[in-house]
Amino acid sequence: MLRRGSALVIPTTMRAVVFRAPNEVAVDNVPTPQLEAGHALVRVRASMVCATDQKILAGKFPMTRFPHVPGHEFAGEIVLSETGDWPAGTRVGVEVHVGCGTCDRCREGMYTLCLNYGKRETGHAHIGFTIAGGLAEYALVPVAALHVLPDGVSFEEGAWTDNLGVALWSLERGRLAGGEHVVLIGSGAIGLCAAQLARALGAGRVTLVGRGERLRRAKDLADEVVDSAEAARLTGTADLVVEFAGTAEAARQAIAMARRGGRVVLGGSTGAGVELSGVDLSTIVRGNLDVLGSLANPKGVSSRGLELLAQKKVDVARLITHRFPLVVFEEAWRTFTERREGAIRVMLQP
């Protein structure tokens, strides 16, 4: 972004990560997005990659069209907007889903379940999935997806806007009550956010189940950490179990860990292809369990997550284990996908 006198000059091209085709990625020069009605042009200041980006690159999201600019965990500042409600210079974090606003699910506030998914003509957008995302110098973002960053929240912390919403919604979906024993399965970024948020919401005991270096890095974020190989000892103990590992084994463990009359929230398997077998259904029926799916962050929950972040109820900065400039994305990608040095989140700075 350049300034000539008092005029703002936005470059016509920008650097962006481009998924050119399934399993083919590069950093390319691409046209800078042009402002559209109902959108703001955001200069990206901090952006991350996550396991869902691996699924997108592998072609597991059929609504993604290649070539594609990914990125759904980012923050920045508005440089262009057509509305005074979102003036230039506003610091913003971004959530992923924008519903059409008119279908039955959107009217319920469940815009993550929009019945017009993928139809841009209706106003639907899934940022970084069906439209271009924030692994770029600039991103065109529907204003419905923007959240003003509270004072004291950095751009790097603001890049967690969507993750915080996902984690918080899983706990709200599971009806967490004060004093309860909560088990979180999955020691990745969202599971670690959920562990901290469970404490902030009054859980009596938080147990984190995971494995490897990431679990060791986060051992003080829960009251106890348990290697997933030893998780059988938690059978029947938890009031609420929240799963973010994304495997069938983790889902089986989650159902087994819930006490009779308890709740299970499954949030890890966002892509197709993971099937659950080997569960005795009487465990659910005779145990009177609530087994719930949790998708993303509807009902504006990300804004509540940002408030907890501003109040220091959750620490996301410590979960950023590596930083890279955008131009060396391939090295950042390998660091994340190979879990080098227990990588949790890899931050890219355009």
C-alpha positions as CSV (number, residue, x, y, z in Angstrom):
1,M,0.0,0.0,0.0
2,L,1.4,3.4,-1.1
3,R,0.6,7.0,-0.4
4,R,1.0,9.8,-2.9
5,G,0.4,13.0,-1.1
6,S,-2.8,12.5,0.7
7,A,-4.1,9.9,-1.7
8,L,-4.1,6.2,-1.0
9,V,-2.7,4.0,-3.8
10,I,-3.3,0.3,-3.6
11,P,-1.1,-1.8,-5.9
12,T,-2.9,-3.6,-8.8
13,T,-1.1,-6.9,-8.0
14,M,-0.2,-8.6,-4.8
15,R,1.6,-11.7,-3.5
16,A,-0.7,-14.5,-2.5
17,V,-0.5,-18.2,-1.7
18,V,-2.3,-20.0,-4.6
19,F,-3.5,-23.5,-4.5
20,R,-3.1,-23.9,-8.3
21,A,-4.6,-27.4,-8.4
22,P,-5.1,-30.3,-5.8
23,N,-1.7,-30.8,-4.1
24,E,0.0,-28.0,-6.1
25,V,0.8,-24.8,-4.2
26,A,2.9,-21.7,-4.9
27,V,3.3,-18.0,-4.0
28,D,2.2,-16.0,-7.0
29,N,1.5,-12.4,-8.1
30,V,-2.2,-12.1,-8.6
31,P,-4.6,-9.2,-9.1
32,T,-5.4,-7.2,-6.0
33,P,-9.2,-7.7,-5.2
34,Q,-11.4,-4.8,-6.3
35,L,-13.9,-3.4,-3.8
36,E,-17.4,-4.8,-4.0
37,A,-20.7,-3.8,-2.4
38,G,-21.0,-5.2,1.1
39,H,-17.3,-5.8,1.4
40,A,-14.2,-4.2,2.7
41,L,-10.7,-4.5,1.4
42,V,-8.4,-5.6,4.2
43,R,-4.7,-5.3,4.3
44,V,-3.6,-8.6,5.9
45,R,-1.2,-8.2,8.8
46,A,-1.2,-11.7,10.2
47,S,-2.4,-15.0,8.8
48,M,-2.2,-18.7,9.8
49,V,-2.5,-22.1,8.3
50,C,-4.4,-25.0,9.8
51,A,-5.2,-28.7,9.1
52,T,-8.3,-27.7,7.2
53,D,-6.1,-26.0,4.6
54,Q,-4.5,-29.4,4.1
55,K,-7.9,-30.8,3.3
56,I,-8.6,-28.0,0.9
57,L,-5.3,-28.5,-0.9
58,A,-6.0,-32.2,-1.2
59,G,-9.3,-31.4,-2.9
60,K,-11.6,-32.7,-0.1
61,F,-13.9,-29.7,-0.2
62,P,-15.9,-30.0,-3.5
63,M,-17.1,-26.4,-3.5
64,T,-13.5,-25.1,-3.6
65,R,-12.5,-24.1,-7.2
66,F,-8.9,-24.1,-8.2
67,P,-6.8,-22.0,-8.6
68,H,-7.7,-20.7,-5.1
69,V,-6.3,-18.3,-2.6
70,P,-6.7,-20.0,0.8
71,G,-6.6,-18.6,4.4
72,H,-9.3,-18.4,6.9
73,E,-7.4,-17.4,10.1
74,F,-6.3,-13.8,9.7
75,A,-6.5,-10.2,10.8
76,G,-5.6,-6.9,9.4
77,E,-6.7,-3.3,8.8
78,I,-9.4,-2.0,6.5
79,V,-8.0,0.1,3.6
80,L,-11.1,0.5,1.5
81,S,-14.8,0.4,2.4
82,E,-18.0,1.8,1.0
83,T,-19.6,2.3,4.4
84,G,-18.8,4.6,7.3
85,D,-19.5,1.7,9.7
86,W,-16.2,0.2,8.6
87,P,-13.8,3.1,8.0
88,A,-10.3,2.8,6.7
89,G,-7.8,2.1,9.5
90,T,-10.2,-0.1,11.5
91,R,-8.3,-3.1,13.0
92,V,-10.3,-6.3,12.3
93,G,-10.4,-10.0,12.8
94,V,-12.3,-12.3,10.5
95,E,-14.7,-15.2,11.0
96,V,-15.2,-17.7,8.2
97,H,-18.8,-18.1,7.5
98,V,-21.3,-15.6,5.9
99,G,-24.8,-17.0,5.3
100,C,-27.3,-15.8,2.7
101,G,-29.3,-14.3,5.5
102,T,-32.7,-15.4,4.2
103,C,-32.8,-19.2,4.5
104,D,-34.4,-21.0,7.5
105,R,-31.0,-21.8,9.1
106,C,-29.6,-18.3,8.7
107,R,-32.8,-16.9,10.2
108,E,-32.1,-19.0,13.2
109,G,-28.6,-17.5,13.5
110,M,-27.1,-20.8,12.2
111,Y,-25.5,-19.2,9.2
112,T,-22.8,-21.9,9.3
113,L,-25.5,-24.3,8.1
114,C,-26.7,-22.0,5.3
115,L,-29.0,-23.8,2.9
116,N,-27.5,-21.8,0.0
117,Y,-23.9,-22.9,0.7
118,G,-21.5,-21.9,-2.1
119,K,-24.0,-19.7,-4.0
120,R,-22.4,-16.3,-4.2
121,E,-25.4,-14.9,-6.0
122,T,-27.4,-15.3,-2.7
123,G,-24.7,-13.6,-0.6
124,H,-23.2,-16.8,0.9
125,A,-19.5,-16.9,1.4
126,H,-17.1,-19.3,3.1
127,I,-13.9,-17.3,3.3
128,G,-10.8,-19.3,2.3
129,F,-13.1,-22.1,1.1
130,T,-15.5,-20.9,-1.6
131,I,-14.0,-17.4,-1.9
132,A,-10.5,-16.2,-1.7
133,G,-9.0,-15.9,1.8
134,G,-6.3,-14.2,3.7
135,L,-3.0,-15.9,2.8
136,A,-2.3,-12.9,0.7
137,E,-1.3,-9.2,1.1
138,Y,-4.9,-8.1,0.7
139,A,-8.3,-9.8,1.1
140,L,-11.8,-8.8,0.1
141,V,-14.0,-9.6,3.1
142,P,-17.8,-9.4,3.5
143,V,-18.4,-6.9,6.3
144,A,-20.7,-9.4,7.9
145,A,-17.6,-11.5,8.7
146,L,-15.6,-8.6,10.3
147,H,-15.0,-8.1,14.0
148,V,-13.4,-5.0,15.4
149,L,-10.3,-6.0,17.4
150,P,-10.5,-4.8,21.0
151,D,-7.9,-2.4,22.3
152,G,-4.8,-4.3,23.4
153,V,-5.4,-7.3,21.1
154,S,-2.6,-7.5,18.5
155,F,-3.0,-8.5,14.8
156,E,-1.4,-11.9,15.6
157,E,-3.9,-12.5,18.4
158,G,-6.7,-11.2,16.2
159,A,-5.9,-13.9,13.6
160,W,-7.4,-16.3,16.2
161,T,-10.9,-14.7,15.8
162,D,-12.3,-17.7,14.0
163,N,-10.5,-20.3,16.1
164,L,-11.8,-18.8,19.3
165,G,-15.3,-18.8,18.0
166,V,-15.0,-22.5,17.0
167,A,-13.7,-23.5,20.4
168,L,-16.2,-21.4,22.4
169,W,-19.2,-22.6,20.3
170,S,-18.3,-26.2,21.1
171,L,-18.5,-25.5,24.8
172,E,-21.7,-23.6,24.5
173,R,-23.1,-26.4,22.3
174,G,-22.1,-28.8,25.1
175,R,-23.9,-26.7,27.7
176,L,-20.9,-26.5,30.0
177,A,-21.9,-25.7,33.6
178,G,-19.7,-24.4,36.4
179,G,-17.8,-27.0,38.4
180,E,-18.0,-29.8,35.7
181,H,-15.2,-32.1,34.6
182,V,-14.4,-31.4,31.0
183,V,-12.2,-33.5,28.8
184,L,-10.8,-32.0,25.6
185,I,-9.5,-34.5,23.0
186,G,-7.0,-33.0,20.6
187,S,-3.9,-30.9,21.5
188,G,-4.0,-28.8,18.4
189,A,-4.8,-25.1,18.3
190,I,-8.6,-25.3,18.7
191,G,-8.4,-27.9,21.4
192,L,-5.9,-25.8,23.4
193,C,-8.2,-22.8,23.0
194,A,-11.1,-24.8,24.2
195,A,-9.2,-26.0,27.3
196,Q,-8.5,-22.4,28.3
197,L,-12.0,-21.3,27.6
198,A,-13.4,-24.1,29.6
199,R,-11.5,-22.8,32.6
200,A,-12.7,-19.3,31.9
201,L,-16.3,-20.5,31.9
202,G,-16.0,-22.1,35.3
203,A,-15.1,-25.8,34.6
204,G,-14.2,-27.5,37.8
205,R,-11.6,-29.7,36.2
206,V,-10.1,-29.7,32.7
207,T,-8.4,-32.7,31.2
208,L,-6.5,-32.5,27.9
209,V,-5.9,-35.6,25.9
210,G,-3.4,-35.6,23.1
211,R,0.1,-36.8,22.1
212,G,3.6,-35.8,21.2
213,E,5.4,-32.5,21.6
214,R,2.3,-30.4,21.3
215,L,0.8,-32.0,24.4
216,R,4.0,-31.4,26.3
217,R,4.0,-27.7,25.3
218,A,0.6,-27.2,26.7
219,K,0.7,-29.2,29.9
220,D,-0.1,-26.2,32.0
221,L,-3.2,-25.2,30.1
222,A,-5.2,-27.9,31.7
223,D,-5.5,-29.4,35.2
224,E,-4.1,-32.7,33.8
225,V,-2.8,-33.9,30.5
226,V,-3.2,-37.5,29.4
227,D,-1.5,-39.2,26.5
228,S,-4.2,-40.6,24.1
229,A,-2.6,-44.1,24.5
230,E,-3.6,-44.0,28.1
231,A,-7.0,-42.4,27.7
232,A,-8.9,-45.6,28.7
233,R,-8.5,-44.6,32.3
234,L,-10.9,-41.7,31.7
235,T,-13.8,-44.0,30.7
236,G,-17.1,-42.9,32.2
237,T,-15.6,-39.9,34.1
238,A,-16.5,-36.7,32.2
239,D,-19.5,-34.5,32.4
240,L,-18.6,-33.1,29.0
241,V,-16.2,-34.4,26.4
242,V,-15.2,-32.2,23.4
243,E,-13.3,-33.8,20.5
244,F,-11.2,-31.8,18.1
245,A,-8.8,-34.6,16.9
246,G,-10.8,-35.4,13.8
247,T,-10.3,-39.2,13.9
248,A,-12.7,-42.1,14.3
249,E,-10.6,-43.3,17.3
250,A,-10.9,-40.0,19.0
251,A,-14.7,-40.0,18.5
252,R,-14.9,-43.5,20.0
253,Q,-12.8,-42.4,23.0
254,A,-15.0,-39.3,23.5
255,I,-18.2,-41.4,23.7
256,A,-16.5,-43.9,26.1
257,M,-15.3,-41.1,28.4
258,A,-18.6,-39.5,29.0
259,R,-20.3,-40.4,32.3
260,R,-23.9,-41.7,32.2
261,G,-26.1,-38.8,31.4
262,G,-23.2,-36.8,30.1
263,R,-22.6,-34.9,26.8
264,V,-20.2,-35.4,23.9
265,V,-19.4,-32.8,21.3
266,L,-17.7,-33.9,18.1
267,G,-16.0,-31.1,16.2
268,G,-12.9,-32.5,14.5
269,S,-14.1,-34.3,11.4
270,T,-14.9,-31.3,9.1
271,G,-14.0,-33.1,5.9
272,A,-15.7,-36.2,4.4
273,G,-14.2,-39.6,4.7
274,V,-14.0,-40.4,8.4
275,E,-16.4,-43.1,9.4
276,L,-17.3,-44.1,12.9
277,S,-17.6,-47.8,13.7
278,G,-17.0,-50.1,16.6
279,V,-19.3,-48.2,19.0
280,D,-21.8,-50.2,21.0
281,L,-24.9,-48.1,20.6
282,S,-26.2,-49.2,24.0
283,T,-23.4,-47.1,25.4
284,I,-25.3,-44.0,24.1
285,V,-28.8,-45.3,24.6
286,R,-28.5,-46.8,28.1
287,G,-26.1,-44.1,29.1
288,N,-28.6,-41.4,28.1
289,L,-25.8,-39.5,26.3
290,D,-26.2,-36.4,24.3
291,V,-23.9,-36.8,21.2
292,L,-23.7,-33.6,19.3
293,G,-21.9,-32.2,16.3
294,S,-20.4,-28.8,16.4
295,L,-19.6,-26.8,13.2
296,A,-17.7,-23.6,13.3
297,N,-18.9,-20.5,15.0
298,P,-22.5,-19.3,14.4
299,K,-24.5,-16.7,16.2
300,G,-21.7,-14.2,16.5
301,V,-19.9,-16.3,19.0
302,S,-16.5,-15.1,17.7
303,S,-17.1,-11.6,19.2
304,R,-17.6,-13.2,22.6
305,G,-14.3,-15.1,22.2
306,L,-12.5,-11.8,21.4
307,E,-13.9,-10.3,24.6
308,L,-12.5,-13.2,26.6
309,L,-9.2,-12.7,24.7
310,A,-9.1,-9.0,25.6
311,Q,-9.8,-9.9,29.2
312,K,-6.7,-12.3,29.2
313,K,-8.9,-15.3,29.9
314,V,-7.2,-17.1,27.1
315,D,-3.6,-16.8,25.8
316,V,-3.2,-17.5,22.1
317,A,0.2,-15.9,21.7
318,R,1.9,-18.8,23.3
319,L,0.3,-21.2,20.7
320,I,2.1,-19.4,17.9
321,T,5.2,-21.6,17.6
322,H,6.7,-20.4,14.3
323,R,6.7,-17.3,12.2
324,F,7.6,-16.8,8.5
325,P,7.2,-14.1,5.9
326,L,4.6,-15.1,3.3
327,V,7.2,-15.4,0.5
328,V,8.6,-18.6,2.1
329,F,5.2,-20.2,2.5
330,E,6.4,-23.6,1.4
331,E,8.8,-23.7,4.3
332,A,6.1,-22.6,6.7
333,W,3.7,-25.2,5.2
334,R,6.2,-28.0,5.7
335,T,6.9,-26.9,9.3
336,F,3.2,-27.1,10.1
337,T,2.2,-30.2,8.2
338,E,5.3,-32.2,9.5
339,R,4.7,-30.8,13.0
340,R,8.3,-29.7,13.2
341,E,9.3,-28.9,16.8
342,G,5.7,-29.5,17.9
343,A,4.3,-26.8,15.7
344,I,0.9,-25.7,16.8
345,R,0.2,-22.6,14.7
346,V,2.5,-21.1,12.1
347,M,2.1,-17.4,11.6
348,L,2.7,-15.8,8.2
349,Q,3.3,-12.1,7.8
350,P,2.4,-10.7,4.4
